[in-house]
Amino acid sequence: DSVIISTHCQNDLGLSTANSLAGAIAGARQIECTINGIGERAGNASLEEVVMAIALKGNQQMGGLWTGIRPVHIYPTSRMVSDYSGMIVQPHKAIVGANAFAHESGIHQDGMLKNRETYEIMSPETIGLARSPDDAGIVMGKHSGRNALTTRLTQLGFDLSPQEVNDVFRRFKVGPMPFY
């Protein structure tokens, strides 16, 4: 009656978050996890992944699971742990990685410009990462589309005709001219 069942999952196969959540769904009431998944060997279940999975899906898809954690503290805490430990967060890390809210693909950029919920299940503000209202996480690169380029040019104060945009877009896609 007074025993609390807990999960403590290693991430050797990249399944620690999934296994921790499965344990909680099956009745465990404590999940042992760490900020940024730091731990021995391949690490432990990542607190930010566990918390956000439960925050976003716990009520409807996990039998009413919830935590007492306020997600708005996740990003600043992740940065603090990274700074103090010297362990850099990989850019593609779920929830807190530098690329978690970045969009370079043209179709993603177009979707983000039309409705941010298209490609983001949560907003960066949810985890304490500030983003300006006109910032849709657009990263200009070789996969960017015409709509993103036009939007960025407008944000920079350029008022170009459709033909001028086509010319800029063509040159943008080709990339810089080689220097000999």
C-alpha positions in Angstrom: 0.0 0.0 0.0 2.8 2.5 0.8 5.1 1.3 -2.0 5.7 3.7 -4.9 6.5 1.9 -8.2 9.2 3.8 -10.2 10.8 3.6 -13.6 14.6 4.1 -14.1 15.3 3.7 -17.8 18.7 3.9 -19.6 18.8 5.3 -23.1 21.1 2.6 -24.7 18.6 2.0 -27.5 17.0 5.4 -27.6 13.8 4.2 -25.9 14.2 5.5 -22.3 11.4 8.1 -22.6 9.1 5.7 -24.3 9.8 3.0 -21.7 9.4 5.5 -18.9 6.0 6.6 -20.2 4.9 3.0 -20.7 5.8 2.3 -17.1 3.8 5.3 -15.9 0.8 4.2 -18.1 1.1 0.7 -16.5 1.0 2.2 -13.0 4.4 3.5 -12.0 3.9 6.8 -10.1 7.5 8.0 -10.2 9.8 8.4 -13.3 13.4 8.8 -12.6 14.8 11.1 -15.3 17.4 13.8 -15.8 17.6 17.2 -17.4 18.9 16.8 -21.0 18.9 13.0 -20.5 22.3 13.3 -18.9 23.5 10.0 -17.4 25.8 7.0 -17.5 26.5 5.4 -20.9 23.8 6.7 -23.4 22.0 8.6 -20.6 18.7 8.4 -18.9 15.1 9.3 -19.7 15.0 13.0 -20.6 12.9 15.0 -18.1 11.9 17.6 -20.8 10.7 14.8 -23.1 8.8 13.0 -20.3 7.2 16.2 -19.0 6.1 17.5 -22.4 4.8 14.2 -23.6 2.6 14.0 -20.4 1.7 17.7 -20.6 0.5 17.4 -24.2 -0.9 13.8 -24.3 -1.2 12.7 -20.7 -4.8 13.5 -20.1 -6.3 12.1 -23.3 -3.9 9.4 -24.4 -2.2 8.3 -21.2 -5.1 7.7 -18.8 -5.0 11.1 -17.2 -1.3 11.2 -16.3 0.0 14.6 -15.1 3.0 16.1 -13.4 3.4 19.1 -11.1 6.2 20.5 -13.2 5.7 23.9 -14.8 7.1 23.5 -18.4 8.0 27.2 -18.7 11.1 26.4 -16.7 12.3 23.6 -18.9 14.4 25.6 -21.4 16.2 27.9 -18.8 16.9 24.8 -16.7 18.3 22.9 -19.7 20.6 25.8 -20.5 21.8 26.1 -16.9 22.6 22.4 -16.7 24.4 22.5 -20.0 26.4 25.6 -18.8 27.4 24.1 -15.4 28.1 20.6 -16.7 29.9 21.6 -19.9 27.7 19.0 -21.7 26.5 20.7 -24.9 22.9 19.9 -25.9 22.9 18.4 -29.4 21.2 20.7 -31.9 18.5 18.2 -32.9 17.6 17.2 -29.3 13.9 17.1 -28.8 12.3 20.0 -27.0 15.4 21.9 -26.0 17.8 21.5 -29.0 18.8 24.6 -31.0 16.9 23.2 -34.0 13.8 22.1 -32.2 11.8 25.1 -33.4 13.8 25.8 -36.6 12.3 25.3 -40.1 14.3 25.3 -43.3 12.2 23.1 -45.6 10.0 25.2 -47.9 6.8 23.2 -47.1 7.4 23.5 -43.4 8.1 27.2 -43.7 5.0 27.8 -45.7 3.0 25.9 -43.1 4.5 27.8 -40.2 3.8 31.2 -41.9 0.2 30.2 -42.4 -0.4 28.4 -39.0 2.3 27.6 -36.5 0.4 24.7 -35.1 0.9 22.9 -38.5 4.4 21.8 -37.5 4.8 22.6 -33.8 2.9 20.6 -31.3 4.0 23.1 -28.7 5.2 26.7 -28.9 8.7 27.6 -27.7 7.2 29.9 -25.2 5.6 26.8 -23.5 9.1 25.7 -22.4 10.4 29.2 -21.6 12.0 30.0 -24.9 11.1 33.5 -26.0 10.4 34.1 -29.7 9.2 37.4 -31.2 5.6 37.4 -32.6 6.8 37.7 -36.2 9.4 34.9 -35.8 8.0 31.6 -37.1 11.4 29.8 -36.7 12.3 30.3 -40.3 15.9 29.4 -41.2 16.8 30.5 -44.7 18.8 27.8 -46.5 18.9 25.8 -49.7 15.6 24.1 -48.9 13.7 27.3 -48.3 10.7 28.2 -50.5 9.6 31.3 -52.3 7.0 32.3 -49.6 9.6 32.2 -46.8 12.0 34.3 -48.9 9.3 36.8 -49.8 8.3 37.1 -46.1 11.9 37.5 -45.0 12.5 40.2 -47.6 9.4 42.1 -46.5 10.5 41.8 -42.9 13.9 43.3 -43.9 12.0 46.3 -45.5 12.3 45.3 -49.2 9.2 45.9 -51.3 9.9 43.9 -54.5 7.7 43.3 -57.5 6.8 39.6 -58.3 9.5 39.6 -61.1 12.1 41.0 -58.7 11.2 38.3 -56.2 11.5 35.6 -58.9 15.0 37.0 -59.8 16.1 37.1 -56.2 14.7 33.6 -55.6 16.5 32.2 -58.6 19.8 33.6 -57.4 19.1 32.5 -53.9 18.6 28.9 -55.0 21.8 28.9 -57.1 23.9 30.1 -54.1 27.0 32.3 -54.1 28.9 32.8 -57.3 32.3 30.9 -57.2 35.4 33.0 -56.7 38.4 32.2 -58.8 
